[in-house]
Amino acid sequence: MPVPDQAQQPRIVIGGFGAAGAATALALVAEGVSPADITIVDANPQAGVPPKGPDARILALNAGSRRFLDAIGVWERLAGAHWPMRAMALSDSALNEEIRPRLLDIDAPAEEGAPLAHMVPLGLLNAALCAACREAGIVVLPARITAFQAGPDHIAIDMGEAGVKAALLIGADGANSPIRRMAGIVDHGWAYGQTAIVATIRHTLPHHGEAVQHFLPSGPFALLPLDENRSSIVWSEQSSIADRILKEEPQAQLREIAHRAAGWRGEITAVEAISAHPLRLMLARRFVGERLALVADAAHVVHPLAGQGLNLGFEDAALLAEKVADRLRLGLDPGAPDLLESYQAARRPAAVAMAFATDGINRLFSNDSGPLRVLRDFGMGIVDRLPGAKRHLVGAAAGQGRAAPRLFRG
Ligand SMILES: Cc1cc2nc3c(=O)[nH]c(=O)nc-3n(C[C@H](O)[C@H](O)[C@H](O)COP(=O)(O)OP(=O)(O)OC[C@H]3O[C@@H](n4cnc5c(N)ncnc54)[C@H](O)[C@@H]3O)c2cc1C
């Protein structure tokens, strides 16, 4: 393993070379930090290689994330590998009802001429981010961060046989973040008892760029548009039912999916790349420690029903990079406590708000209560008739209304 010598110690070490870690590194460079001042460390030597396994997550990225990826030089690398989501329809019904009525249509764009979101395969996104890091000359060490010790002017980071000193450690090491645990940062949350089944399906009717969210008693079932007769599904199901379905033969799985889609895309002809993701809510009590900042899933995990997890993570990356670059430009310490506190003060409330909004929607809709259904359907009917309310919903999902970081504004 190449170990930086004392004269080449990086000023910033990023633990984790997933989408969030790579994006944070590129955001720092886009903000003017020298690539030589950044080192990424990842425990998995395959990080950044598109997965050959079954994780077929295709993420909805909002307008802010698209501008961010453009600004860090990654969007053009994804040419031909993303599909626009132009509208979304919501329905609410019991599983065995033959008709899923269309209760709310969301088609107001977050910005003129732009789609609501872009569907981007996570594997290709990771690969594009990682290739951009390597081309920028950012050092990537295949190692596991095993311990660290913060002092007044540096943080000493252990990676098994080797170690580095830096001014700041950024934890981008995912939902189970060893860095968060090693820092002694407590997290709050709960398991949903739901598992997200993700797959790509082929169907006979075109979707015309429209996404569908069927709220069903066991959890939301989303059909998300890819190319014309293909959609990605994100199906949150009670874990016991999901476990049974995942063990079934492919034809039986196809029938279960068709039952939930209820003909909205015609006949379903194929199911590909099925994978399962147990769902939970997690919020770190603090997003920062001594010379430490957490970003993305290391700091927060939210229900995927609104497709917001990595959108939040990219905004963390953009804001942290902005603050760190501004300090370095003035010759100041990028790991100073006031910088870290201001990062946390901006990002933790945004993550808490999204966690509780998605949790609330999941609780309100994932049940079989008749009176509750009448109430929520009445509410959706009202929103459907108010264009201003719809625009507000779309704007909130696109991250508008908050003071967005520079790279998010484009
Ligand atoms: C079903 C589902 C659907 C979703 N849909 C959407 C969507 O539509 N839109 C959206 O924005 N988000 C969505 N998300 C959320 C999104 O997938 C995650 O937010 C994102 O993938 C997290 O990326 P990350 O880089 O934070 O973590 P990870 O991808 O987990 O990367 C963490 C990295 O850290 C490394 N690591 C771990 N420990 C160490 C260590 N000790 N030292 C060094 N490296 C270490 C790991 O090897 C890994 O490479 C969805 C999530 C799910 C489950």
The ligand as a Gaussian input file, in Angstrom:
#p B3LYP/6-31G(d) Opt

LIG

0 1
 C      -33.931000       1.040000      -2.011000
 C      -33.209000       2.355000      -2.007000
 C      -33.534000       3.322000      -2.949000
 C      -32.908000       4.573000      -2.918000
 N      -33.272000       5.514000      -3.831000
 C      -32.691000       6.741000      -3.790000
 C      -33.074000       7.759000      -4.734000
 O      -33.942000       7.551000      -5.588000
 N      -32.460000       8.975000      -4.656000
 C      -31.494000       9.253000      -3.725000
 O      -30.973000      10.385000      -3.689000
 N      -31.094000       8.289000      -2.824000
 C      -31.663000       7.061000      -2.839000
 N      -31.251000       6.083000      -1.955000
 C      -30.142000       6.373000      -1.008000
 C      -28.746000       6.143000      -1.660000
 O      -28.690000       4.872000      -2.246000
 C      -27.657000       6.287000      -0.561000
 O      -27.851000       7.525000       0.097000
 C      -26.243000       6.283000      -1.149000
 O      -26.044000       5.148000      -1.983000
 C      -25.200000       6.291000       0.001000
 O      -23.906000       6.499000      -0.519000
 P      -22.645000       6.671000       0.473000
 O      -21.481000       7.010000      -0.397000
 O      -22.999000       7.572000       1.602000
 O      -22.449000       5.227000       1.150000
 P      -21.892000       3.854000       0.552000
 O      -22.288000       3.685000      -0.870000
 O      -22.336000       2.800000       1.520000
 O      -20.302000       3.988000       0.566000
 C      -19.543000       3.869000       1.749000
 C      -18.104000       3.462000       1.408000
 O      -17.326000       3.491000       2.615000
 C      -16.403000       2.379000       2.621000
 N      -16.002000       2.094000       4.038000
 C      -16.736000       1.501000       4.997000
 N      -16.013000       1.426000       6.147000
 C      -14.802000       1.995000       5.909000
 C      -13.633000       2.241000       6.701000
 N      -13.534000       1.885000       7.991000
 N      -12.570000       2.853000       6.124000
 C      -12.629000       3.242000       4.828000
 N      -13.723000       3.025000       4.022000
 C      -14.791000       2.430000       4.556000
 C      -17.216000       1.272000       1.942000
 O      -16.348000       0.289000       1.388000
 C      -17.983000       2.043000       0.848000
 O      -17.283000       2.094000      -0.386000
 C      -31.893000       4.835000      -1.948000
 C      -31.552000       3.852000      -1.006000
 C      -32.210000       2.633000      -1.031000
 C      -31.851000       1.585000       0.004000

